[in-house]
Amino acid sequence: MAFIAVNSTDEFVRLDIISNGTAYANAAVAFTTATADTLTVPALQDVTVNATPGTFRWKQLDALSEKVVTLPSTNSVAVTMVLDDVAFFTGEGATPGIFTITNSKEPVYFRLYWQGDEAGDRYIQGEGYLEALAPTVNPDAPVWTSPLTISVTGDYAEDTV
């Protein structure tokens, strides 16, 4: 068994997004075509990947147990990040900053690397919309932090670098 560790200098979780106004067939095409427009979300504190298939349950008078069928999944990637001026406001290449993308309701293509981006490392990718942006600051944490969720449209795709 091999655990997915993220505690050495070359095993960091990384989230990249592209939202340059171009509609691509999928995230793999976007990351191949628009590499200069890739925005790496900096200073991640928490990362949660949700892959939740829906279910519909019912009971019948002629059965002792419930019946279950699956429905389409609800997929999302949720992070907490420390805000960075470039990533939050300016952006990279033709991809605007996170605030602008969220405010304009543009889709993003994303790639989440589980423990780095070296050959053989795993990632998931997809398309979605940024939401749940809520920057906060206070005297006990004097840097701006914010949750950010990517609501995934469709399925995740997975691969290795």
C-alpha positions in Angstrom: 0.0 0.0 0.0 1.3 3.5 -0.8 -0.2 6.5 0.8 -0.7 9.7 -1.1 1.7 11.9 0.9 2.0 15.7 0.5 4.6 16.4 3.1 7.8 16.7 1.1 9.2 19.5 -1.0 8.2 17.9 -4.3 4.8 16.6 -3.3 2.5 19.6 -3.1 -1.2 19.7 -3.9 -1.6 22.1 -6.8 -4.8 23.6 -8.5 -4.5 25.2 -11.9 -7.3 26.9 -13.8 -7.8 28.3 -17.3 -10.6 30.7 -18.2 -9.4 32.6 -21.3 -12.7 33.0 -23.0 -12.2 30.1 -25.4 -14.5 27.0 -25.3 -12.4 23.9 -25.4 -13.7 20.3 -26.0 -12.4 19.4 -22.5 -9.8 20.3 -19.9 -7.1 18.2 -21.5 -7.4 20.2 -24.7 -7.4 23.5 -22.7 -4.3 22.6 -20.8 -2.5 21.5 -24.0 -3.5 24.5 -26.0 -3.5 27.4 -23.4 -0.5 26.6 -21.2 0.5 30.3 -21.1 -3.0 31.2 -19.7 -2.7 28.8 -16.8 -3.4 30.4 -13.4 -2.1 28.4 -10.4 -4.2 29.1 -7.3 -1.6 29.9 -4.6 -1.4 29.2 -0.9 -3.9 26.4 -0.5 -4.9 25.6 3.1 -7.6 23.0 2.6 -8.7 21.0 -0.4 -11.8 18.8 -0.6 -12.8 16.8 -3.6 -16.4 15.9 -3.7 -17.6 13.1 -6.0 -21.1 12.4 -4.8 -23.5 10.2 -6.9 -27.1 11.0 -6.1 -29.5 8.3 -5.1 -33.2 7.9 -5.1 -34.6 5.5 -2.4 -38.0 4.0 -2.0 -39.8 1.4 0.0 -42.2 -1.2 -1.3 -44.9 -3.1 0.5 -43.6 -6.4 -1.0 -39.9 -6.0 0.1 -38.1 -6.0 3.5 -35.4 -3.6 2.3 -35.2 -0.2 0.5 -34.7 0.0 -3.2 -32.0 2.4 -4.5 -31.1 3.7 -7.9 -28.3 6.2 -8.7 -28.8 9.6 -10.1 -26.2 11.9 -11.8 -23.3 12.9 -9.5 -22.8 16.2 -7.9 -19.0 17.0 -8.2 -17.1 19.9 -6.8 -13.6 20.9 -5.6 -13.5 23.2 -2.6 -10.4 25.0 -1.3 -9.4 27.6 1.2 -6.7 29.9 0.0 -4.6 32.8 1.2 -5.3 35.6 -1.3 -2.5 36.7 -3.7 -2.9 40.0 -5.6 -2.0 38.5 -9.0 -4.1 35.4 -8.7 -7.1 37.2 -7.1 -7.2 40.3 -9.2 -4.7 40.3 -12.2 -4.6 36.7 -13.5 -2.1 35.0 -15.8 -1.9 35.4 -19.6 -5.5 35.7 -21.0 -7.0 34.1 -17.8 -8.3 36.9 -15.6 -8.1 36.8 -11.8 -10.3 34.7 -9.6 -12.5 37.6 -8.5 -13.1 38.6 -12.2 -13.9 35.0 -13.2 -16.3 34.5 -10.4 -18.0 37.9 -10.9 -18.4 37.3 -14.7 -19.7 33.7 -14.2 -17.3 32.4 -16.9 -16.5 28.6 -16.9 -13.1 27.4 -16.0 -11.1 24.3 -16.9 -9.2 23.0 -13.9 -6.6 20.5 -13.1 -5.9 19.3 -9.5 -2.6 17.6 -8.9 -2.8 15.3 -5.9 0.9 15.4 -4.9 2.9 17.3 -7.4 3.2 17.7 -11.2 6.2 15.4 -11.9 6.1 12.5 -14.3 3.8 9.7 -13.0 1.9 12.0 -10.5 -1.9 11.8 -10.6 -4.4 14.5 -11.3 -8.1 15.1 -11.9 -9.4 17.6 -14.3 -12.7 19.0 -15.6 -14.8 22.0 -16.3 -16.9 24.1 -13.9 -17.8 27.4 -12.4 -16.1 29.3 -9.5 -18.4 30.0 -6.6 -18.6 30.5 -2.8 -15.9 33.2 -2.9 -16.0 35.0 0.5 -12.8 36.8 1.4 -12.3 37.5 5.1 -9.6 39.1 7.3 -9.4 39.7 11.1 -6.9 40.7 13.7 -6.0 37.1 14.6 -5.4 36.2 10.9 -4.1 39.4 9.3 -4.0 38.1 5.7 -7.0 37.8 3.5 -8.3 34.2 3.1 -11.2 32.9 1.2 -13.1 29.7 0.4 -13.5 28.9 -3.2 -15.5 26.1 -4.8 -15.4 24.8 -8.4 -18.9 23.4 -9.2 -18.0 20.8 -11.7 -20.2 20.4 -14.8 -20.0 16.8 -16.0 -17.6 14.2 -14.9 -14.0 14.3 -13.6 -11.3 12.9 -15.9 -8.2 11.5 -14.3 -4.7 10.8 -15.6 -1.0 11.0 -14.7 1.5 13.6 -15.7 
